[in-house]
Amino acid sequence: MSDATFQCEGGACSISYDADDHPVTTVADLDRILDEVILQTHDGGPRFAELTRPPGDCLSMVLGINECVLNFESASAQPPYYFSLGDDAADGTLSFSMGQSTSTVARRHCVPTSAARRAIREFFDSGRLGDDIRWEKMGQ
């Protein structure tokens, strides 16, 4: 698809990582910024970023070279929340950089980066959670 197909409604989408906001108006912007974040994983493991779109819905992302974790929170910040769901039987945690600190997430939420990127594009384009990912509803 062309860049014109993927346009954040109102042009008010942004990706935040390392305490900086980066405006995103086309899929080319989105891919460029995701590539930048993922390239930084070589220096310290997966990185945390957030894609926000009107009216304030947010897709949080733990971005790694081979695997990612996605978490959706609506603009209201109220449950339900949705986490990507990979292998239900996966044990352990995945550590990731979140600014100057390190955090962890259950490894069962890890999905392949290729599927995560398709879901990120779907959210950017439409605000919907992509069908390429199984989503676990939490909080209700």
C-alpha positions in Angstrom: 0.0 0.0 0.0 1.1 3.5 -0.5 1.8 6.1 2.2 -1.4 7.9 1.2 -3.4 4.8 2.3 -2.0 5.1 5.9 -2.8 8.5 7.3 -3.5 9.2 10.9 -6.9 11.0 11.1 -6.3 14.6 11.8 -2.5 14.2 11.5 -2.2 14.2 15.3 -0.5 10.8 15.8 2.8 10.6 17.6 5.3 8.1 18.8 7.0 8.7 22.1 10.2 7.0 23.2 13.2 8.1 25.3 11.1 11.1 26.6 10.7 12.6 23.1 7.5 12.8 21.0 7.8 12.3 17.2 4.9 13.3 15.0 3.7 10.6 12.6 1.5 11.5 9.7 2.3 8.7 7.1 3.3 5.1 7.2 6.7 6.1 6.0 7.1 8.2 9.2 5.8 5.3 11.3 8.2 2.8 9.7 11.2 5.1 9.9 10.6 5.7 13.6 10.0 2.1 14.4 13.2 1.2 12.6 15.1 3.7 14.6 13.8 2.3 17.9 14.4 -1.3 16.9 17.9 -0.5 15.7 18.6 0.8 19.3 17.8 -2.7 20.7 21.3 -3.8 19.7 22.6 -1.7 22.6 20.4 -2.8 25.4 17.6 -5.2 24.5 14.0 -4.3 23.6 12.9 -0.7 23.8 9.6 0.8 25.0 7.6 3.2 22.8 4.0 4.5 22.6 1.9 5.3 19.6 -0.9 7.8 20.4 -3.7 8.7 18.1 -6.9 10.8 18.4 -8.7 11.0 20.8 -5.8 9.8 22.9 -5.9 6.0 22.5 -2.5 4.5 23.0 -0.7 1.4 21.8 2.3 0.8 24.0 5.1 -1.2 22.4 8.0 -3.2 23.6 10.0 -3.4 20.4 12.6 -6.0 19.8 14.4 -7.4 16.7 12.5 -10.7 16.8 9.7 -10.2 19.2 7.5 -7.5 20.5 4.8 -6.9 23.1 1.8 -4.7 22.5 -0.6 -3.1 25.0 -3.7 -1.1 24.2 -5.2 1.5 26.5 -8.1 3.7 25.5 -8.1 7.5 25.9 -10.2 7.1 29.1 -7.3 5.1 30.7 -10.0 2.8 32.2 -10.2 -1.0 31.7 -10.4 -3.1 29.8 -6.8 -3.1 28.6 -5.6 -5.4 25.8 -2.2 -7.2 25.7 -0.8 -9.1 22.8 -0.8 -12.8 23.4 1.8 -15.2 22.0 2.6 -18.6 23.4 0.2 -19.2 26.4 2.7 -21.7 27.8 5.8 -19.4 27.6 7.6 -19.0 30.9 9.6 -16.2 32.3 9.8 -12.5 31.5 11.2 -10.2 28.9 13.3 -7.2 30.2 13.2 -4.0 28.3 14.5 -0.4 28.5 11.9 2.2 29.5 13.8 5.5 29.4 16.5 5.3 32.0 15.0 2.3 33.8 14.4 -1.3 33.0 11.1 -3.1 33.3 9.7 -6.6 32.6 6.7 -8.2 31.0 5.5 -11.8 30.9 7.1 -13.6 28.0 3.6 -15.1 27.0 2.8 -11.6 25.7 5.6 -11.7 23.1 4.6 -12.0 19.4 6.7 -12.0 16.3 7.9 -8.5 15.3 6.5 -8.9 11.8 3.0 -9.5 13.2 3.4 -6.7 15.7 4.3 -4.3 13.0 1.2 -5.2 11.0 -0.9 -4.6 14.1 0.9 -1.2 14.7 0.1 -0.1 11.2 -3.6 -1.2 11.6 -3.8 0.8 14.8 -2.2 3.8 13.1 -4.5 3.6 10.1 -7.8 2.8 11.8 -7.5 2.9 15.6 -8.4 -0.8 15.6 -6.5 -3.7 17.1 -5.2 -5.9 14.3 -6.4 -9.4 13.6 -2.9 -10.7 13.1 -2.5 -10.7 16.9 -4.4 -12.6 19.6 -5.4 -10.1 22.3 -5.9 -10.8 25.9 -8.5 -8.6 27.6 -7.4 -7.5 31.1 -9.2 -5.6 33.8 -12.8 -6.5 33.2 
